[in-house]
Structures are given as C-alpha cells and as structure tokens.
Amino acid sequence: MKPVELYKRLGADHIDAYYGELSGKEIRSVLKAGETHTAVPKTAYTQSARRGVWRRRIDAEVVKEGNEKLALAILLEWLMAHHREMLITFLDFLEVKHTRGETDEDFCETKEPDQLRAGVDALLAKYPPHHVATYVLLLGHLQNTTVFDQTEAVLGGLGLSASEAAAYVEAHRAAHGDGQKAAS
C-alpha cells in the first residue's frame, strides 16, 4: 500500500493523533522531506496556530495533491521518533539483527510469509491495531512486498470489516499475484 493510500485509509482521527505526537521541529522536518514549505502567515504567531496551518497544509498536499513523499515522511517520522519499540519488538520476534529497530537487511525477502504474519500477530497482541497496520504497511511499501497488503488482520487495523478486508486481499492478489515480493 502506498503511503498516500495508507494516510487516507487511516482517517483524520488517527492522523490527528499521530500529528499531535510530533514536535514543531519534527513537523518542519516532515514538511521539508515532503518538499513542502514551512512558512506560516504572520498572524500565526502561537505554536497552536502554526501547527494548525501546517496540519491543514499536510492534509491538502497528501489528500488533494497525492504527495507521496509527504505522506511517507509524516508516517515515518511518527513511527521512528515515537514508536521505535514496536519496530524492535517485530525485528526481535523475527530474529533480525538491528540497531534500535533499524536494519539494512531485506528481511521481508529472506523470511517466509508465514513468519512475517506471525510477527504481525505478535505485534497485534501488544500494540493498537492501527499502529501495527501503519508500521507493517509502510514496511511492505519500503521493502517492496505484498505480504502485509494480503493479511486481513493488518487491514482490519485500518478499520476494514472482515468482508472488506477479504475483498481487498482478493483484488490485491489478482492485481499483484500471491508472491512475497511485489511485482516491479
């Protein structure tokens, strides 16, 4: 799942909560990574006003303009700066060498889909479903694998009903195959 689709499927409430965890410095970093300007009107002299301007700008850029870089930047910043423990839990479960949740290993290529899905189940037992879905769908995007897009429990974390998740998986398999690596 591409970052823009993930951002949209998470919905405003979850995105607002993710955004609320970010500091002003982190938000400026996200905007720059998404090649979006950080300037605010002179009337936005309080932190709250600046954050409101930036939040609306991010939504406009991602939802209306489809800015993949910005969607990826905000979700990654939220994940790496505030939910690193979830990455560590997943990598430890899979016995992947890492430094504080970061690895250069393409473990989605070396691990079996069933191992990856078992790791998802371990995360779901410990973390909120939408956090898990955000992490593993971003991971799938970055490591070019379809495993997580084809895991109904992950899609349930985005709020899809069981029937919606099953239909999404079926359509995804028809479009991308039932392989571990996504078609290039």
Secondary structure, DSSP 8 states (H G I E B T S, - for coil): --HHHHHHHHHHHHHHHHHHHS-HHHHHHHHHHTT------TT--SHHHHHHHHHHHHHIIIIIT--HHHHHHHHHHHHHHH-HHHHHHHHHHHT---BTTB----HHHHS-HHHHHHHHHHHHTTS-HHHHHHHHHHHHHHTTBSTTTT-HHHHHTTT--HHHHHHHHHHHHHHH-S-SB---
